[in-house]
């Protein structure tokens, strides 16, 4: 069974609600593609207008984060039910920026993954290594650890529906991109790790994205690799270029 590509834009902390609607209106005709799932992961304040603006299109809206409790005294956090009620289908979890700036750990990522599945939201689970870890040759070990902890207590049926985003930290927003062979090596290792945790059928179904300075020029090369099932796109998702990435063939 061929895996359907999934190409997601991670808007990060960009675009006001009115700017979000304008960008979606601009991108709608450019990202029309039945061969790939197209997701815009937008800031929390943009979610409701973005869902409205994307109605009747092939665009699905995702969130950039979510808390692992149902409700309560967690000022500033967003509960899974709130996302579901707003029309969110995907949530980015464990992005390196969340880990670096907001003290996210492998353990909190795991709690969020379990909670997302409980509520029928598809998690986009991020993993990736620093430049130091790559230079020291420990990057595969590091990423295997991130994956094993993220998937703790996740059932095989849930795991099949998950999306994993491999994002080498040294390539995020730097203009540096892992070569397609470097990206394929790690995405293949992630798939092998999933096969170890579950079995080959789960590994064959799970979708693994590459993220890190994906652009219109390198998308086709990256997405042609057997273990790369699309991309988590940062800066290029905020402009018309995203249409070329979605329609990379």
C-alpha positions in Angstrom: 0.0 0.0 0.0 1.5 3.3 -1.1 1.6 5.9 1.7 -0.1 9.2 0.9 2.2 12.1 1.2 1.5 14.7 3.9 2.8 18.2 3.5 2.3 20.4 6.4 3.1 24.1 6.9 4.3 25.0 10.4 3.6 28.8 10.7 5.3 29.2 14.0 4.6 32.6 15.6 3.6 34.3 12.4 0.4 35.8 11.0 -2.5 37.6 12.9 -6.0 36.2 12.4 -6.8 38.5 9.5 -3.4 37.8 7.9 -4.0 34.1 8.3 -7.3 34.3 6.4 -5.6 36.4 3.6 -2.8 33.8 3.3 -5.2 30.9 3.1 -7.2 32.7 0.5 -4.0 33.2 -1.5 -2.8 29.6 -1.1 -6.1 27.8 -1.7 -5.8 27.5 -5.4 -2.0 26.9 -5.2 -2.1 23.9 -2.9 -5.0 22.0 -4.5 -3.6 18.5 -4.7 -5.6 15.2 -4.2 -2.4 13.1 -4.1 -1.2 14.7 -0.8 -2.7 15.6 2.5 -2.2 19.4 3.0 -2.1 20.8 6.5 -1.6 24.3 7.9 -0.5 24.2 11.5 -1.2 27.7 12.7 -0.9 29.8 16.0 -3.7 29.1 18.4 -5.4 32.5 17.9 -5.6 31.8 14.2 -7.2 28.4 14.4 -10.9 29.3 14.3 -10.6 31.9 11.4 -8.3 29.4 9.6 -10.8 26.5 9.8 -13.5 28.9 8.5 -11.3 30.1 5.6 -10.3 26.5 4.7 -13.8 25.2 4.5 -14.7 23.4 1.3 -11.0 23.0 0.3 -8.4 20.2 0.6 -6.6 22.1 3.4 -6.8 20.8 7.0 -5.9 22.9 10.0 -3.5 21.8 12.7 -2.4 23.3 16.0 1.3 23.9 16.9 1.0 22.6 20.5 -1.5 21.2 23.0 -1.5 20.4 26.7 -1.9 16.9 28.1 -4.6 17.7 30.7 -8.3 17.8 29.9 -9.0 21.1 31.7 -8.0 23.0 34.8 -5.7 25.6 36.3 -3.2 25.7 33.5 -3.1 29.4 32.5 -2.2 29.9 28.9 -2.5 26.3 27.9 -4.9 24.7 25.3 -6.9 21.5 26.0 -7.4 18.8 23.4 -11.2 19.3 23.5 -10.8 22.9 22.6 -8.9 21.9 19.5 -11.4 19.3 18.5 -14.3 21.7 18.9 -12.5 24.3 16.8 -12.1 21.8 13.9 -8.4 20.9 14.3 -7.3 17.5 12.8 -3.5 17.6 13.5 -1.2 18.8 16.3 2.6 19.4 16.1 4.2 17.9 19.3 7.7 18.1 20.5 9.1 20.6 18.0 12.7 21.5 18.7 11.7 25.1 19.5 9.3 23.9 22.1 12.0 21.7 23.6 14.6 24.4 23.5 12.6 27.5 24.7 9.7 26.0 26.7 11.3 23.0 28.6 9.4 20.4 26.6 10.9 16.9 27.4 10.5 13.5 25.8 8.2 12.5 28.7 5.8 15.5 28.2 5.8 14.8 24.4 4.7 11.2 25.2 1.9 12.5 27.5 0.7 14.8 24.8 0.9 12.1 22.1 -1.3 9.8 24.2 -3.8 12.6 24.9 -4.0 13.6 21.2 -4.9 10.0 20.2 -7.4 9.8 23.0 -9.2 12.7 21.3 -8.8 11.6 17.7 -6.2 14.3 16.8 -3.3 13.1 14.7 0.0 14.0 16.3 2.9 15.2 14.1 5.7 14.0 16.4 9.0 15.9 16.0 12.4 14.5 16.5 15.9 15.6 15.4 19.5 16.1 16.4 21.8 19.1 17.0 24.9 19.8 14.9 27.1 18.5 17.8 25.2 15.2 18.0 25.5 14.8 14.2 29.3 15.5 14.3 29.8 13.1 17.2 28.0 10.4 15.3 25.3 9.8 17.9 22.4 11.2 16.0 20.7 7.9 15.1 20.9 6.8 18.8 19.5 10.1 19.9 16.5 10.0 17.5 15.8 6.3 18.4 15.5 7.4 22.0 13.2 10.3 21.2 11.0 7.9 19.2 10.9 5.1 21.8 9.9 7.5 24.6 7.3 9.3 22.4 5.6 6.1 21.5 5.5 4.6 25.0 2.1 3.0 25.7 0.9 4.0 22.2 -1.0 1.1 20.6 -0.1 -0.4 17.2 -3.4 0.9 15.8 -2.7 4.4 17.0 0.9 4.3 15.9 -0.2 3.6 12.3 -2.1 6.9 12.2 0.8 9.0 13.7 3.0 11.2 11.6 6.7 11.6 12.5 8.6 14.7 11.5 12.4 14.3 11.3 13.9 17.8 11.6 17.6 18.1 12.1 17.9 21.2 14.4 20.9 22.4 12.5 18.8 22.7 9.3 15.8 24.6 10.8 15.5 28.1 9.5 19.2 28.2 8.7 19.0 27.7 5.0 21.1 24.5 5.5 19.2 21.4 4.4 20.1 17.8 5.1 20.9 16.2 1.7 18.2 13.9 0.5 20.5 10.9 1.3 21.1 12.2 4.9 17.3 12.7 5.4 16.5 9.3 3.9 19.1 7.6 6.2 17.4 9.0 9.3 13.8 8.5 8.1 14.8 4.9 7.2 16.2 4.4 10.7 13.0 5.8 12.3 10.9 3.4 10.3 13.2 0.5 11.4 12.8 1.7 15.0 9.0 1.6 14.6 9.2 -1.9 13.2 11.2 -2.9 16.3 8.6 -1.4 18.7 5.6 -2.8 16.8 6.1 -4.8 13.6 6.8 -4.2 9.9 3.1 -3.6 9.0 3.0 -0.6 11.4 6.3 0.6 10.0 5.0 0.4 6.5 1.9 2.5 7.3 3.4 5.2 9.4 4.2 8.5 7.6 7.5 10.1 8.2 8.2 13.7 7.1 11.4 15.6 6.6 11.6 19.2 7.9 14.4 21.7 7.9 14.6 24.4 5.2 12.4 22.5 2.7 11.7 24.7 -0.3 10.4 24.5 -3.9 13.9 23.7 -5.1 14.6 20.7 -3.0 11.1 19.2 -2.3 11.0 16.9 -5.3 14.4 15.4 -4.5 13.6 14.9 -0.8 10.0 13.5 -1.4 11.2 11.1 -4.0 13.1 9.0 -1.4 11.3 5.8 -0.3 11.1 6.6 3.4 10.2 10.3 3.1 6.4 10.8 3.1 6.3 14.6 2.7 7.5 17.6 4.7 7.0 19.8 7.7 7.7 23.2 6.1 8.5 26.3 8.0 9.3 29.6 6.3 8.3 28.5 2.9 4.8 27.7 4.1 4.1 31.4 4.6 4.3 32.3 0.9 3.1 31.3 -2.5 6.2 29.0 -2.8 4.3 26.5 -0.6 2.1 25.7 -3.6 5.1 24.5 -5.5 6.2 22.3 -2.6 2.7 20.7 -2.4 2.7 20.2 -6.2 6.4 19.1 -6.3 6.0 16.5 -9.1 
